[in-house]
Amino acid sequence: MRATIEIQAPGGTAEAYLTGEPGNPGVLLYVDAIGLRPRTEEMADRIASWGYVVLVPNVFYRAGRAADLAPTGDLRDQGAREAFFAGGVMDRVHGLTPDLAEPDARAWVAELEGHAAAGPIGVTGYCMGARLAVRTAGWFPGTVAAVGGFHGGGLVTGAADSPHLSIAGSTAAYVFGHADRDPGMTPEHVAALELALADHPHLNEIYPGARHGYSMADTSVYDEAGAERHFRELRALLERTL
């Protein structure tokens, strides 16, 4: 099954991509800042091929349909990715605050559970989606058994609601694959995350030479070695937990 569906979310109707065999264990995939698009659907299809049903919501539905928010050019071209991000993308990212993201997550999880096998689910997130994945595990202890976070930024902040603080209340196992020399996730941040993960099964590693966004083959920062490593680590995590 591969279909675009609509979900009645707290802020309106949200489209989502659903792929995989109904009744398989469920995986929620949080997109990066670029949003729901063919590349994230392709990644979901690959995860589904391992024996899962995968839901990829348009988390920016309040700002518009995925097609309306998608890049109009090829982000593999020189300067195109930077120009896209200069066009207001970060306003959407910063606007998706935890008080909006939590009720949204309840809608995503409920929809996924309607298609998946009974039992725990996995969550994987990319870029800002890694923050959403970590928070979702904290909001759904006992439901989220696995969290993958790849080239995430802002996982550790000085704020009272820093995403990494959600880990303490979760019951998940974690795999993080950080981009190399990422200003949004420095070695100091990675070390602080390691402390937060102490009581949970986890991997928390920096991928040498992989830039922020390394898993996204439709952009100029794609790194095949990092992307393939992330798929291996994520698959192993899901097999261990689901």
Buried (B, 14 or more C-beta within 10 A) or exposed (E): EEEEEEBEBEEEEBBBBBBBBEEBBBBBBBBBBBBBBEBBBEBBBBBBEBBBBBBBBBBBBBBEBBEEBBBEEEBBEEEBBEEBBEEEBEEBBEEBEBEBBBEBBBBBBEBBBEBBBEEBBBBBBBBBBBBBBBBBBBBBEEBBBBBBBBBBBBBBBEEEEBBBBBBEEBBBBBBBBBBBBBEBBBEEBBEBBEEBBEEBEBBBEBBEEBBBBBBBBBBBBBBEEBBEBBBEBBBEBBEEBB
